[in-house]
Amino acid sequence: MATPAHHPTEPTAPTVPTTPTGLDGPTELDAGALRQAFGAYPTGVVAIGALRGGEPVGFAASSFVSISLEPPMVAISVARTSTTWPRLAGAPVLGLSVLSHGQGALCRKLASRAGDRFDGTPWRATADDAVLIHDAALWLTARVGPVYDGGDHEIVLLELLTAELFPGVEPLVFHTSQFRELTPHA
């Protein structure tokens, strides 16, 4: 009797989990170790902005996640120490620009606490004062929804109003404190 090709003819040894080289076991969770641990998870980066007093105000966030399709919602986490979020929280509409692979320097500028974050940055404002960054991979507009306690951050739900995708524009990927590019899987 022939054995089907998809069945092994001999038993295989069970896979034994191994500890990665250089790892001596669990690490105590201080802020530095936790920041390093979270850095192991790659994320995109979103610029969040609106006109306030006729000027663009915004910041970069890597803590952005889709929440719901119906109703359309996303969430961001904002540090309680942010001086920019209080200026944006009352905006009628926010612009969310998923930054593209060539916008690493812009991301660092938007994350900076000093200088004009929008100096030299091409952007546009919508009719309701949401600020969107040119050359992004995706534009969204949203209204601020409920805000929840997230420890040293606030978790902000955003109700999505519009979306404009730019096919072929690769997103900026942030991983282990570096910007990376996506490559297609073979």
Secondary structure, 3 states (H helix, E strand, C coil): CCCCCCCCCCCCCCCCCCCCCCCCCCCCCCHHHHHHHHCCCCEECEEEEEEECCEEEEEEECCEEEEECCCCEEEEEEECCCCCHHHHCCCCCEEEEECECCCHHHHHHHHCCCCCCCCCCCEEECCCCEEEECCCCEEEEEEEEEEEEECCEEEEEEEEEEEEECCCCCECEEECCEEECCCCCC
